[in-house]
Amino acid sequence: MAAYSSEQTQTALPQGLLIDLDGTLFHGSVMIDGADRLIRLLKELELPYLFVTNNSSASPETVAERMQAMGIPAEPEDVCTSAQGAAAYIAGEKPGAKVAVIGEEGLLEAVRGAGLNVVYQNPDYVLQGIDRGLTYDKVAEAVRLIRGGAGSIMTNPDLLLPSEGGVIPGAGSIGAMIQAASGVQPVVIGKPSPILMNVALERLGIGAERALVIGDNLATDIAAGNNAGCRSLLVMTGITNKDNYEALRLQAGAEPDQICEDLNELISYISAMFRK
C-alpha cells in the first residue's frame, strides 16, 4: 500500500481524521489495545478528529459515555452519527421539513436538534434507521407514505448488527423491506455513502483532500473515504485481516492508501508523520 513518504511536504499532512468506532477503537464494550493512547496522541498533536459511526440509535452523549467507560477519551462533540448526518442532509434539502421517523431515540433527537418536525401525517420525508421496536404497521405506514410521495431516507445500509447473542438485522435489512414494497430506492446517508463523510468534513472545516479516514472495514469505512475523495487508512483490528484482505478488497471495490496491523502501529505511523 502507498504510504506518506519522507519527501512529502508538510502541506501533504492530514488536517483532520475521521475515525470509525466499533472494530477500530473497540469491540462491543471492550477497548482495543492502544485506542486510549491514540486519542491522547491526537490531542497532544492538536490534530482535529471526529468519531464517525453508522450507529443511528445512540445519541452522541451516549456514545461518548460508552467510550469513556472503556477508558477512551471522548466527548459528545467528538461524535458524528448517521442520525446526525441524516438530519443535517434533510435540513440542507428543506429546512424545517416534516419527517416521519422509523428509529430510536438517537434518531429522533438528531431530527429535532436539526430544527425538523417529527410528524406522521403528510411528511416531506420518511427517515428510517434501526428500530428494535419495529412492527408490521410501522413498515406498512412507511410504505404508504413513500408511495404517496414522501422522500425516502435511510440512515445506513448495514444489514447486520453485532449483539451479545450474535448478529441481528440492522437498518439496511429494514430498509430493504421498505424499498421492496415501496419501489423507491432510498437516499443512503451512512458509510459507504459520502454523505455522512461530507457532513463530518463540514464540521471539521476541512476539504476531503486534507482528511484521513481510519477504519477496519473496506466495504464501509474505506469505501466511504474513497467515495468522498479522502485518503484512507485501514487498521486490521476488526473486520479485515491478512487472510481475508484480498477477497474483501475485491468484493468492496475499495482500497486504502495505507494499512496498519494494529493501533500501536497506527500510533507510531502518526507520530512519525507529525514529529519529523
LOPA-657501 format. One record per residue (C-alpha): residue in three letters; x, y, z. Coordinates in nm, 3 decimals. Layout:
BEGIN
<atom><martor>ala</martor><u>X</u><v>Y</v><w>Z</w></atom>
...
//
This chain:
BEGIN
<atom><martor>met</martor><u>0.000</u><v>0.000</v><w>0.000</w></atom>
<atom><martor>ala</martor><u>0.110</u><v>0.358</v><w>-0.060</w></atom>
<atom><martor>ala</martor><u>0.241</u><v>0.546</v><w>0.240</w></atom>
<atom><martor>tyr</martor><u>0.330</u><v>0.906</v><w>0.306</w></atom>
<atom><martor>ser</martor><u>0.694</u><v>0.938</v><w>0.209</w></atom>
<atom><martor>ser</martor><u>0.961</u><v>1.141</v><w>0.382</w></atom>
<atom><martor>glu</martor><u>0.987</u><v>1.358</v><w>0.071</w></atom>
<atom><martor>gln</martor><u>0.633</u><v>1.486</v><w>0.110</w></atom>
<atom><martor>thr</martor><u>0.598</u><v>1.836</v><w>0.243</w></atom>
<atom><martor>gln</martor><u>0.401</u><v>1.950</v><w>0.543</w></atom>
<atom><martor>thr</martor><u>0.118</u><v>2.052</v><w>0.311</w></atom>
<atom><martor>ala</martor><u>0.053</u><v>1.683</v><w>0.239</w></atom>
<atom><martor>leu</martor><u>-0.015</u><v>1.603</v><w>0.602</w></atom>
<atom><martor>pro</martor><u>-0.379</u><v>1.547</v><w>0.700</w></atom>
<atom><martor>gln</martor><u>-0.550</u><v>1.833</v><w>0.878</w></atom>
<atom><martor>gly</martor><u>-0.816</u><v>1.612</v><w>1.034</w></atom>
<atom><martor>leu</martor><u>-0.908</u><v>1.249</v><w>1.095</w></atom>
<atom><martor>leu</martor><u>-1.242</u><v>1.072</v><w>1.051</w></atom>
<atom><martor>ile</martor><u>-1.223</u><v>0.766</v><w>1.277</w></atom>
<atom><martor>asp</martor><u>-1.454</u><v>0.466</v><w>1.282</w></atom>
<atom><martor>leu</martor><u>-1.556</u><v>0.320</v><w>1.618</w></atom>
<atom><martor>asp</martor><u>-1.668</u><v>-0.043</v><w>1.651</w></atom>
<atom><martor>gly</martor><u>-1.393</u><v>-0.269</v><w>1.519</w></atom>
<atom><martor>thr</martor><u>-1.147</u><v>0.020</v><w>1.509</w></atom>
<atom><martor>leu</martor><u>-1.133</u><v>0.155</v><w>1.866</w></atom>
<atom><martor>phe</martor><u>-1.337</u><v>-0.108</v><w>2.046</w></atom>
<atom><martor>his</martor><u>-1.515</u><v>-0.441</v><w>2.016</w></atom>
<atom><martor>gly</martor><u>-1.858</u><v>-0.418</v><w>2.176</w></atom>
<atom><martor>ser</martor><u>-1.779</u><v>-0.282</v><w>2.522</w></atom>
<atom><martor>val</martor><u>-1.407</u><v>-0.368</v><w>2.522</w></atom>
<atom><martor>met</martor><u>-1.140</u><v>-0.116</v><w>2.419</w></atom>
<atom><martor>ile</martor><u>-0.894</u><v>-0.231</v><w>2.153</w></atom>
<atom><martor>asp</martor><u>-0.538</u><v>-0.204</v><w>2.280</w></atom>
<atom><martor>gly</martor><u>-0.395</u><v>0.140</v><w>2.207</w></atom>
<atom><martor>ala</martor><u>-0.724</u><v>0.325</v><w>2.149</w></atom>
<atom><martor>asp</martor><u>-0.681</u><v>0.543</v><w>2.458</w></atom>
<atom><martor>arg</martor><u>-0.320</u><v>0.626</v><w>2.370</w></atom>
<atom><martor>leu</martor><u>-0.416</u><v>0.706</v><w>2.011</w></atom>
<atom><martor>ile</martor><u>-0.671</u><v>0.968</v><w>2.117</w></atom>
<atom><martor>arg</martor><u>-0.434</u><v>1.117</v><w>2.372</w></atom>
<atom><martor>leu</martor><u>-0.172</u><v>1.147</v><w>2.095</w></atom>
<atom><martor>leu</martor><u>-0.417</u><v>1.330</v><w>1.868</w></atom>
<atom><martor>lys</martor><u>-0.498</u><v>1.571</v><w>2.150</w></atom>
<atom><martor>glu</martor><u>-0.127</u><v>1.626</v><w>2.216</w></atom>
<atom><martor>leu</martor><u>-0.069</u><v>1.696</v><w>1.846</w></atom>
<atom><martor>glu</martor><u>-0.379</u><v>1.920</v><w>1.837</w></atom>
<atom><martor>leu</martor><u>-0.490</u><v>1.724</v><w>1.533</w></atom>
<atom><martor>pro</martor><u>-0.869</u><v>1.760</v><w>1.484</w></atom>
<atom><martor>tyr</martor><u>-1.075</u><v>1.443</v><w>1.460</w></atom>
<atom><martor>leu</martor><u>-1.429</u><v>1.310</v><w>1.468</w></atom>
<atom><martor>phe</martor><u>-1.559</u><v>0.966</v><w>1.554</w></atom>
<atom><martor>val</martor><u>-1.781</u><v>0.880</v><w>1.256</w></atom>
<atom><martor>thr</martor><u>-2.029</u><v>0.599</v><w>1.309</w></atom>
<atom><martor>asn</martor><u>-2.317</u><v>0.441</v><w>1.118</w></atom>
<atom><martor>asn</martor><u>-2.494</u><v>0.392</v><w>1.452</w></atom>
<atom><martor>ser</martor><u>-2.822</u><v>0.585</v><w>1.443</w></atom>
<atom><martor>ser</martor><u>-2.975</u><v>0.458</v><w>1.766</w></atom>
<atom><martor>ala</martor><u>-2.748</u><v>0.621</v><w>2.023</w></atom>
<atom><martor>ser</martor><u>-2.704</u><v>0.993</v><w>2.082</w></atom>
<atom><martor>pro</martor><u>-2.354</u><v>1.144</v><w>2.077</w></atom>
<atom><martor>glu</martor><u>-2.379</u><v>1.176</v><w>2.455</w></atom>
<atom><martor>thr</martor><u>-2.450</u><v>0.805</v><w>2.491</w></atom>
<atom><martor>val</martor><u>-2.170</u><v>0.708</v><w>2.250</w></atom>
<atom><martor>ala</martor><u>-1.922</u><v>0.927</v><w>2.439</w></atom>
<atom><martor>glu</martor><u>-2.030</u><v>0.784</v><w>2.775</w></atom>
<atom><martor>arg</martor><u>-1.981</u><v>0.428</v><w>2.650</w></atom>
<atom><martor>met</martor><u>-1.634</u><v>0.514</v><w>2.522</w></atom>
<atom><martor>gln</martor><u>-1.539</u><v>0.686</v><w>2.847</w></atom>
<atom><martor>ala</martor><u>-1.648</u><v>0.375</v><w>3.037</w></atom>
<atom><martor>met</martor><u>-1.396</u><v>0.175</v><w>2.831</w></atom>
<atom><martor>gly</martor><u>-1.119</u><v>0.425</v><w>2.904</w></atom>
<atom><martor>ile</martor><u>-1.124</u><v>0.603</v><w>2.567</w></atom>
<atom><martor>pro</martor><u>-1.124</u><v>0.984</v><w>2.588</w></atom>
<atom><martor>ala</martor><u>-1.442</u><v>1.106</v><w>2.419</w></atom>
<atom><martor>glu</martor><u>-1.686</u><v>1.397</v><w>2.434</w></atom>
<atom><martor>pro</martor><u>-2.026</u><v>1.426</v><w>2.263</w></atom>
<atom><martor>glu</martor><u>-1.891</u><v>1.692</v><w>2.028</w></atom>
<atom><martor>asp</martor><u>-1.633</u><v>1.439</v><w>1.905</w></atom>
<atom><martor>val</martor><u>-1.907</u><v>1.208</v><w>1.771</w></atom>
<atom><martor>cys</martor><u>-2.074</u><v>1.223</v><w>1.429</w></atom>
<atom><martor>thr</martor><u>-2.353</u><v>0.966</v><w>1.384</w></atom>
<atom><martor>ser</martor><u>-2.553</u><v>0.865</v><w>1.080</w></atom>
<atom><martor>ala</martor><u>-2.857</u><v>1.007</v><w>1.261</w></atom>
<atom><martor>gln</martor><u>-2.690</u><v>1.348</v><w>1.274</w></atom>
<atom><martor>gly</martor><u>-2.584</u><v>1.308</v><w>0.913</w></atom>
<atom><martor>ala</martor><u>-2.938</u><v>1.226</v><w>0.804</w></atom>
<atom><martor>ala</martor><u>-3.086</u><v>1.518</v><w>0.995</w></atom>
<atom><martor>ala</martor><u>-2.826</u><v>1.758</v><w>0.851</w></atom>
<atom><martor>tyr</martor><u>-2.891</u><v>1.627</v><w>0.499</w></atom>
<atom><martor>ile</martor><u>-3.267</u><v>1.676</v><w>0.527</w></atom>
<atom><martor>ala</martor><u>-3.227</u><v>2.021</v><w>0.684</w></atom>
<atom><martor>gly</martor><u>-2.999</u><v>2.115</v><w>0.396</w></atom>
<atom><martor>glu</martor><u>-3.254</u><v>1.995</v><w>0.143</w></atom>
<atom><martor>lys</martor><u>-3.556</u><v>2.152</v><w>0.315</w></atom>
<atom><martor>pro</martor><u>-3.512</u><v>2.349</v><w>0.637</w></atom>
<atom><martor>gly</martor><u>-3.788</u><v>2.277</v><w>0.889</w></atom>
<atom><martor>ala</martor><u>-3.907</u><v>1.975</v><w>0.689</w></atom>
<atom><martor>lys</martor><u>-4.174</u><v>1.741</v><w>0.823</w></atom>
<atom><martor>val</martor><u>-4.022</u><v>1.397</v><w>0.888</w></atom>
<atom><martor>ala</martor><u>-4.182</u><v>1.063</v><w>0.974</w></atom>
<atom><martor>val</martor><u>-3.923</u><v>0.867</v><w>1.172</w></atom>
<atom><martor>ile</martor><u>-3.877</u><v>0.493</v><w>1.199</w></atom>
<atom><martor>gly</martor><u>-3.598</u><v>0.465</v><w>1.453</w></atom>
<atom><martor>glu</martor><u>-3.488</u><v>0.500</v><w>1.810</w></atom>
<atom><martor>glu</martor><u>-3.422</u><v>0.790</v><w>2.047</w></atom>
<atom><martor>gly</martor><u>-3.087</u><v>0.888</v><w>1.895</w></atom>
<atom><martor>leu</martor><u>-3.252</u><v>0.942</v><w>1.557</w></atom>
<atom><martor>leu</martor><u>-3.549</u><v>1.134</v><w>1.698</w></atom>
<atom><martor>glu</martor><u>-3.312</u><v>1.355</v><w>1.899</w></atom>
<atom><martor>ala</martor><u>-3.100</u><v>1.431</v><w>1.593</w></atom>
<atom><martor>val</martor><u>-3.405</u><v>1.520</v><w>1.383</w></atom>
<atom><martor>arg</martor><u>-3.543</u><v>1.760</v><w>1.642</w></atom>
<atom><martor>gly</martor><u>-3.197</u><v>1.905</v><w>1.704</w></atom>
<atom><martor>ala</martor><u>-3.172</u><v>1.998</v><w>1.334</w></atom>
<atom><martor>gly</martor><u>-3.493</u><v>2.202</v><w>1.354</w></atom>
<atom><martor>leu</martor><u>-3.702</u><v>1.940</v><w>1.173</w></atom>
<atom><martor>asn</martor><u>-4.057</u><v>1.845</v><w>1.270</w></atom>
<atom><martor>val</martor><u>-4.149</u><v>1.487</v><w>1.356</w></atom>
<atom><martor>val</martor><u>-4.492</u><v>1.417</v><w>1.207</w></atom>
<atom><martor>tyr</martor><u>-4.676</u><v>1.114</v><w>1.075</w></atom>
<atom><martor>gln</martor><u>-4.933</u><v>1.292</v><w>0.860</w></atom>
<atom><martor>asn</martor><u>-4.825</u><v>1.422</v><w>0.519</w></atom>
<atom><martor>pro</martor><u>-4.449</u><v>1.424</v><w>0.587</w></atom>
<atom><martor>asp</martor><u>-4.194</u><v>1.551</v><w>0.340</w></atom>
<atom><martor>tyr</martor><u>-3.965</u><v>1.259</v><w>0.418</w></atom>
<atom><martor>val</martor><u>-3.969</u><v>0.915</v><w>0.575</w></atom>
<atom><martor>leu</martor><u>-3.643</u><v>0.869</v><w>0.765</w></atom>
<atom><martor>gln</martor><u>-3.558</u><v>0.512</v><w>0.865</w></atom>
<atom><martor>gly</martor><u>-3.285</u><v>0.376</v><w>1.086</w></atom>
<atom><martor>ile</martor><u>-3.251</u><v>0.080</v><w>1.318</w></atom>
<atom><martor>asp</martor><u>-3.572</u><v>0.023</v><w>1.514</w></atom>
<atom><martor>arg</martor><u>-3.576</u><v>-0.268</v><w>1.756</w></atom>
<atom><martor>gly</martor><u>-3.941</u><v>-0.192</v><w>1.830</w></atom>
<atom><martor>leu</martor><u>-4.034</u><v>-0.233</v><w>1.463</w></atom>
<atom><martor>thr</martor><u>-4.385</u><v>-0.353</v><w>1.384</w></atom>
<atom><martor>tyr</martor><u>-4.559</u><v>-0.454</v><w>1.063</w></atom>
<atom><martor>asp</martor><u>-4.784</u><v>-0.150</v><w>1.098</w></atom>
<atom><martor>lys</martor><u>-4.482</u><v>0.084</v><w>1.106</w></atom>
<atom><martor>val</martor><u>-4.347</u><v>-0.067</v><w>0.785</w></atom>
<atom><martor>ala</martor><u>-4.688</u><v>-0.055</v><w>0.618</w></atom>
<atom><martor>glu</martor><u>-4.732</u><v>0.311</v><w>0.706</w></atom>
<atom><martor>ala</martor><u>-4.382</u><v>0.399</v><w>0.584</w></atom>
<atom><martor>val</martor><u>-4.453</u><v>0.228</v><w>0.252</w></atom>
<atom><martor>arg</martor><u>-4.785</u><v>0.410</v><w>0.219</w></atom>
<atom><martor>leu</martor><u>-4.622</u><v>0.747</v><w>0.284</w></atom>
<atom><martor>ile</martor><u>-4.336</u><v>0.687</v><w>0.039</w></atom>
<atom><martor>arg</martor><u>-4.570</u><v>0.564</v><w>-0.231</w></atom>
<atom><martor>gly</martor><u>-4.772</u><v>0.878</v><w>-0.164</w></atom>
<atom><martor>gly</martor><u>-4.476</u><v>1.100</v><w>-0.247</w></atom>
<atom><martor>ala</martor><u>-4.265</u><v>1.137</v><w>0.067</w></atom>
<atom><martor>gly</martor><u>-3.890</u><v>1.118</v><w>0.015</w></atom>
<atom><martor>ser</martor><u>-3.720</u><v>0.803</v><w>0.142</w></atom>
<atom><martor>ile</martor><u>-3.404</u><v>0.843</v><w>0.354</w></atom>
<atom><martor>met</martor><u>-3.212</u><v>0.559</v><w>0.522</w></atom>
<atom><martor>thr</martor><u>-2.954</u><v>0.630</v><w>0.791</w></atom>
<atom><martor>asn</martor><u>-2.718</u><v>0.347</v><w>0.697</w></atom>
<atom><martor>pro</martor><u>-2.711</u><v>0.031</v><w>0.485</w></atom>
<atom><martor>asp</martor><u>-2.576</u><v>-0.213</v><w>0.747</w></atom>
<atom><martor>leu</martor><u>-2.766</u><v>-0.539</v><w>0.703</w></atom>
<atom><martor>leu</martor><u>-2.643</u><v>-0.684</v><w>1.032</w></atom>
<atom><martor>leu</martor><u>-2.551</u><v>-0.553</v><w>1.375</w></atom>
<atom><martor>pro</martor><u>-2.336</u><v>-0.723</v><w>1.639</w></atom>
<atom><martor>ser</martor><u>-2.512</u><v>-0.814</v><w>1.963</w></atom>
<atom><martor>glu</martor><u>-2.436</u><v>-1.019</v><w>2.271</w></atom>
<atom><martor>gly</martor><u>-2.620</u><v>-1.316</v><w>2.124</w></atom>
<atom><martor>gly</martor><u>-2.468</u><v>-1.282</v><w>1.776</w></atom>
<atom><martor>val</martor><u>-2.564</u><v>-1.067</v><w>1.479</w></atom>
<atom><martor>ile</martor><u>-2.913</u><v>-0.921</v><w>1.440</w></atom>
<atom><martor>pro</martor><u>-3.085</u><v>-0.743</v><w>1.146</w></atom>
<atom><martor>gly</martor><u>-2.965</u><v>-0.386</v><w>1.100</w></atom>
<atom><martor>ala</martor><u>-3.110</u><v>-0.072</v><w>0.946</w></atom>
<atom><martor>gly</martor><u>-3.026</u><v>-0.196</v><w>0.597</w></atom>
<atom><martor>ser</martor><u>-3.241</u><v>-0.506</v><w>0.643</w></atom>
<atom><martor>ile</martor><u>-3.539</u><v>-0.294</v><w>0.745</w></atom>
<atom><martor>gly</martor><u>-3.469</u><v>-0.059</v><w>0.457</w></atom>
<atom><martor>ala</martor><u>-3.458</u><v>-0.348</v><w>0.211</w></atom>
<atom><martor>met</martor><u>-3.813</u><v>-0.444</v><w>0.307</w></atom>
<atom><martor>ile</martor><u>-3.940</u><v>-0.086</v><w>0.273</w></atom>
<atom><martor>gln</martor><u>-3.765</u><v>-0.042</v><w>-0.061</w></atom>
<atom><martor>ala</martor><u>-3.902</u><v>-0.369</v><w>-0.198</w></atom>
<atom><martor>ala</martor><u>-4.258</u><v>-0.276</v><w>-0.102</w></atom>
<atom><martor>ser</martor><u>-4.246</u><v>0.093</v><w>-0.199</w></atom>
<atom><martor>gly</martor><u>-4.045</u><v>0.052</v><w>-0.519</w></atom>
<atom><martor>val</martor><u>-3.837</u><v>0.356</v><w>-0.418</w></atom>
<atom><martor>gln</martor><u>-3.463</u><v>0.343</v><w>-0.359</w></atom>
<atom><martor>pro</martor><u>-3.379</u><v>0.550</v><w>-0.052</w></atom>
<atom><martor>val</martor><u>-3.107</u><v>0.811</v><w>-0.018</w></atom>
<atom><martor>val</martor><u>-2.845</u><v>0.639</v><w>0.198</w></atom>
<atom><martor>ile</martor><u>-2.661</u><v>0.860</v><w>0.446</w></atom>
<atom><martor>gly</martor><u>-2.411</u><v>0.637</v><w>0.628</w></atom>
<atom><martor>lys</martor><u>-2.092</u><v>0.471</v><w>0.510</w></atom>
<atom><martor>pro</martor><u>-2.008</u><v>0.381</v><w>0.233</w></atom>
<atom><martor>ser</martor><u>-2.212</u><v>0.679</v><w>0.112</w></atom>
<atom><martor>pro</martor><u>-2.008</u><v>1.002</v><w>0.101</w></atom>
<atom><martor>ile</martor><u>-2.295</u><v>1.198</v><w>0.257</w></atom>
<atom><martor>leu</martor><u>-2.202</u><v>1.122</v><w>0.619</w></atom>
<atom><martor>met</martor><u>-1.836</u><v>1.188</v><w>0.543</w></atom>
<atom><martor>asn</martor><u>-1.923</u><v>1.524</v><w>0.389</w></atom>
<atom><martor>val</martor><u>-2.122</u><v>1.621</v><w>0.698</w></atom>
<atom><martor>ala</martor><u>-1.822</u><v>1.529</v><w>0.914</w></atom>
<atom><martor>leu</martor><u>-1.582</u><v>1.721</v><w>0.689</w></atom>
<atom><martor>glu</martor><u>-1.802</u><v>2.029</v><w>0.714</w></atom>
<atom><martor>arg</martor><u>-1.797</u><v>2.002</v><w>1.093</w></atom>
<atom><martor>leu</martor><u>-1.417</u><v>1.980</v><w>1.089</w></atom>
<atom><martor>gly</martor><u>-1.396</u><v>2.266</v><w>0.842</w></atom>
<atom><martor>ile</martor><u>-1.159</u><v>2.091</v><w>0.601</w></atom>
<atom><martor>gly</martor><u>-1.169</u><v>1.966</v><w>0.245</w></atom>
<atom><martor>ala</martor><u>-1.178</u><v>1.598</v><w>0.159</w></atom>
<atom><martor>glu</martor><u>-0.824</u><v>1.608</v><w>0.022</w></atom>
<atom><martor>arg</martor><u>-0.694</u><v>1.714</v><w>0.365</w></atom>
<atom><martor>ala</martor><u>-0.872</u><v>1.441</v><w>0.563</w></atom>
<atom><martor>leu</martor><u>-0.766</u><v>1.089</v><w>0.654</w></atom>
<atom><martor>val</martor><u>-1.032</u><v>0.824</v><w>0.712</w></atom>
<atom><martor>ile</martor><u>-0.936</u><v>0.546</v><w>0.956</w></atom>
<atom><martor>gly</martor><u>-1.135</u><v>0.225</v><w>0.986</w></atom>
<atom><martor>asp</martor><u>-1.136</u><v>-0.154</v><w>0.989</w></atom>
<atom><martor>asn</martor><u>-1.394</u><v>-0.224</v><w>0.718</w></atom>
<atom><martor>leu</martor><u>-1.311</u><v>-0.200</v><w>0.348</w></atom>
<atom><martor>ala</martor><u>-1.676</u><v>-0.205</v><w>0.241</w></atom>
<atom><martor>thr</martor><u>-1.786</u><v>0.080</v><w>0.467</w></atom>
<atom><martor>asp</martor><u>-1.503</u><v>0.291</v><w>0.612</w></atom>
<atom><martor>ile</martor><u>-1.252</u><v>0.269</v><w>0.328</w></atom>
<atom><martor>ala</martor><u>-1.517</u><v>0.279</v><w>0.055</w></atom>
<atom><martor>ala</martor><u>-1.671</u><v>0.588</v><w>0.218</w></atom>
<atom><martor>gly</martor><u>-1.332</u><v>0.755</v><w>0.223</w></atom>
<atom><martor>asn</martor><u>-1.275</u><v>0.669</v><w>-0.141</w></atom>
<atom><martor>asn</martor><u>-1.624</u><v>0.790</v><w>-0.238</w></atom>
<atom><martor>ala</martor><u>-1.577</u><v>1.121</v><w>-0.054</w></atom>
<atom><martor>gly</martor><u>-1.233</u><v>1.184</v><w>-0.204</w></atom>
<atom><martor>cys</martor><u>-1.043</u><v>1.136</v><w>0.122</w></atom>
<atom><martor>arg</martor><u>-0.724</u><v>0.944</v><w>0.185</w></atom>
<atom><martor>ser</martor><u>-0.783</u><v>0.631</v><w>0.392</w></atom>
<atom><martor>leu</martor><u>-0.601</u><v>0.405</v><w>0.633</w></atom>
<atom><martor>leu</martor><u>-0.708</u><v>0.052</v><w>0.717</w></atom>
<atom><martor>val</martor><u>-0.639</u><v>-0.098</v><w>1.059</w></atom>
<atom><martor>met</martor><u>-0.663</u><v>-0.475</v><w>1.084</w></atom>
<atom><martor>thr</martor><u>-0.833</u><v>-0.466</v><w>1.421</w></atom>
<atom><martor>gly</martor><u>-1.182</u><v>-0.575</v><w>1.322</w></atom>
<atom><martor>ile</martor><u>-1.350</u><v>-0.696</v><w>1.004</w></atom>
<atom><martor>thr</martor><u>-1.039</u><v>-0.711</v><w>0.786</w></atom>
<atom><martor>asn</martor><u>-0.729</u><v>-0.923</v><w>0.845</w></atom>
<atom><martor>lys</martor><u>-0.437</u><v>-1.056</v><w>0.640</w></atom>
<atom><martor>asp</martor><u>-0.625</u><v>-1.371</v><w>0.545</w></atom>
<atom><martor>asn</martor><u>-0.940</u><v>-1.207</v><w>0.407</w></atom>
<atom><martor>tyr</martor><u>-0.796</u><v>-0.876</v><w>0.285</w></atom>
<atom><martor>glu</martor><u>-0.770</u><v>-0.961</v><w>-0.084</w></atom>
<atom><martor>ala</martor><u>-1.118</u><v>-1.116</v><w>-0.103</w></atom>
<atom><martor>leu</martor><u>-1.275</u><v>-0.822</v><w>0.083</w></atom>
<atom><martor>arg</martor><u>-1.084</u><v>-0.570</v><w>-0.129</w></atom>
<atom><martor>leu</martor><u>-1.221</u><v>-0.721</v><w>-0.447</w></atom>
<atom><martor>gln</martor><u>-1.569</u><v>-0.751</v><w>-0.300</w></atom>
<atom><martor>ala</martor><u>-1.575</u><v>-0.389</v><w>-0.178</w></atom>
<atom><martor>gly</martor><u>-1.402</u><v>-0.240</v><w>-0.481</w></atom>
<atom><martor>ala</martor><u>-1.215</u><v>-0.016</v><w>-0.240</w></atom>
<atom><martor>glu</martor><u>-0.851</u><v>0.008</v><w>-0.137</w></atom>
<atom><martor>pro</martor><u>-0.681</u><v>0.206</v><w>0.139</w></atom>
<atom><martor>asp</martor><u>-0.384</u><v>0.434</v><w>0.091</w></atom>
<atom><martor>gln</martor><u>-0.215</u><v>0.280</v><w>0.395</w></atom>
<atom><martor>ile</martor><u>-0.251</u><v>-0.027</v><w>0.619</w></atom>
<atom><martor>cys</martor><u>-0.155</u><v>-0.064</v><w>0.984</w></atom>
<atom><martor>glu</martor><u>-0.165</u><v>-0.400</v><w>1.158</w></atom>
<atom><martor>asp</martor><u>-0.296</u><v>-0.256</v><w>1.485</w></atom>
<atom><martor>leu</martor><u>-0.339</u><v>0.067</v><w>1.678</w></atom>
<atom><martor>asn</martor><u>0.014</u><v>0.055</v><w>1.814</w></atom>
<atom><martor>glu</martor><u>0.146</u><v>0.066</v><w>1.459</w></atom>
<atom><martor>leu</martor><u>-0.100</u><v>0.344</v><w>1.380</w></atom>
<atom><martor>ile</martor><u>0.029</u><v>0.546</v><w>1.677</w></atom>
<atom><martor>ser</martor><u>0.385</u><v>0.505</v><w>1.551</w></atom>
<atom><martor>tyr</martor><u>0.278</u><v>0.600</v><w>1.199</w></atom>
<atom><martor>ile</martor><u>0.104</u><v>0.921</v><w>1.308</w></atom>
<atom><martor>ser</martor><u>0.391</u><v>1.012</v><w>1.540</w></atom>
<atom><martor>ala</martor><u>0.639</u><v>0.972</v><w>1.254</w></atom>
<atom><martor>met</martor><u>0.431</u><v>1.196</v><w>1.028</w></atom>
<atom><martor>phe</martor><u>0.399</u><v>1.485</v><w>1.271</w></atom>
<atom><martor>arg</martor><u>0.725</u><v>1.461</v><w>1.466</w></atom>
<atom><martor>lys</martor><u>0.981</u><v>1.473</v><w>1.190</w></atom>
//
